[in-house]
Amino acid sequence: MSSRKIEETWRYHNSTKHPGMPPHYMDWENQPIPFKIYTSLDPIKIPNDLPFSDVPTLEALINQPSGAELKITPDFRTLGRLLFLSAGITKKKKYPGGEFHFRAAACTGALYHIDLYIVTSDIDGLDAGVYHFGPHDFSLRKLRNGDYRGVIADATTDEPSISKAPTIIICISTFWRNSWKYQSRAYRHTFWDNGTILANLLAASSAYHIPLKIFVGFTDKSVNELLGLDTFREVAVSIIPLGRTDNEITGNDIELENISYETLPLSKEEIDYPFIRRMHEASSLTTKDEVREWRETKIINPTPDAKGKLFPLKIDYENDFENDSITLEKTVLKRGSTRQFSRVPITFEQLSKIIYRSTQGIPADFLSPYGTTLNDIYLIVNDVDGIPKGSYFYRHRDQSLEPLKEGDFRHEAGHLGLGQDIPADASVDVFLLADLDSVLDKFGNRGYRAVELEAGVIGGKLYLAAYSVGLGASGLTFFDDEVTRFFSPHAIGKSVMFLVALGKSVKK
Ligand SMILES: Cc1cc2nc3c(=O)[nH]c(=O)nc-3n(C[C@H](O)[C@H](O)[C@H](O)COP(=O)(O)O)c2cc1C
């Protein structure tokens, strides 16, 4: 793989740690708008009138439809529902200067720098074409007329989940929309914020019985060209085929005409963060051989032997979702990021459900066999009825918590979460850490995109699981090396990928 010079990733990762980021003042006059708005293309209204699925969230979190025998083509209404539940506007809040629109999935800084494109064959209600999804008016805009799935099949070397999919979603990030606030660290956020959207999409596809798979390995250039992206500023991040038919479209040499449509300026000026572009370039795949090698790569993430007493998760595996999990649609409409946790305990049963349901596998091209994970879960338990306060490692293999250090670590939790009150007040803080060296050793620089994205997906699932059982959650940023030190010696050599706080929200 050409992206083997992994010192590029280490340079990027180490330079974007907290503390260490250069001081930064937000220029409110130059804040980018949170939408990509094509000004010369007509909107095609997306239907959003499908009845709710009524599937409990905890069930939707793990029942991924799969199997080669499934033949399902989502119609436009179903596609519309999936778009709404993953990236639609779910809440509007008025403030003195106007109205703010919140979306289905959490996003760093509410800056919403991830856009979704659709590449589809003819489906019921929608003609074949390449479309952009505009959440601001819940409409599609057509960029190309006709069936272009072959370009994606070609970019992913004709993998059947793509070549037999009637419809494909492509997620892209526009860096400036996030780097305005977070500077070069925004490249990490690209995958975190794409990950939370994908957590919702996975649950929605399960609720509406649409098989899907996440692809991170593809030849970047052809996908970016298909969407007419200005790759200095915006790039494709993940590809998600939806549904499955008998008809296989093969990668072919479609001549792509250049397209470039006018979009509304994001802000007065855009500031370039070259580090982001360098990291993206270093993790790009240029040949189909690289893509094949990527997909054949397997990684084993061993669970070390346990020391001492374990706390097995407390789960009624058959019935845990029937009694107390609200439906996926209600969860997504209710979800937000908890702004203040009340310092009260949650139960070990609640924590068990949330962890179990959020970690049952992600269908992705870099996680094979199904159930493989690149990220490990570490926890600070501030207040959970049924287990002592302290730090823990989640033993994925035997679904139990292994105590690392007993004690009251609220103060440390607050500090590790960048000195914020949220992780100190939460009942539990869930940290995702990965052995980045082994990931890069196996996958090359592209592995960085995968491991950050997987963390974002698990983080998004933790949000959904928490809200579905009446609790709150918030993603958080962190002091990188201090978190590793806190969980060491167990976590020695690992890098922090994501942090989610869980607990009871203070009712406003
Ligand atoms: C990866 C990630 C990191 C976040 N970090 C913080 C944080 O450090 N502090 C905070 O108050 N909120 C944090 N948030 C919450 C976002 O600010 C929130 O998702 C955004 O404002 C949108 O609001 P909503 O989640 O209520 O829809 C984070 C969210 C994500 C997904």
The ligand as an ORCA input file, in Angstrom:
! r2SCAN-3c Opt
* xyz 0 1
  C     -17.044     13.724     19.006
  C     -17.793     14.756     19.784
  C     -17.111     15.557     20.700
  C     -17.819     16.501     21.434
  N     -17.132     17.242     22.367
  C     -17.813     18.077     23.173
  C     -17.138     18.764     24.224
  O     -15.925     18.622     24.403
  N     -17.879     19.571     25.013
  C     -19.229     19.738     24.845
  O     -19.844     20.487     25.607
  N     -19.893     19.097     23.842
  C     -19.229     18.266     23.024
  N     -19.889     17.586     22.025
  C     -21.336     17.777     21.832
  C     -21.622     18.696     20.644
  O     -21.354     20.015     21.016
  C     -23.080     18.495     20.188
  O     -23.188     17.255     19.587
  C     -23.504     19.565     19.202
  O     -23.588     20.815     19.819
  C     -24.855     19.236     18.604
  O     -25.831     19.172     19.600
  P     -26.682     17.873     19.917
  O     -25.749     16.734     20.100
  O     -27.443     18.211     21.171
  O     -27.600     17.621     18.761
  C     -19.211     16.656     21.248
  C     -19.877     15.880     20.309
  C     -19.182     14.940     19.573
  C     -19.911     14.108     18.559
*
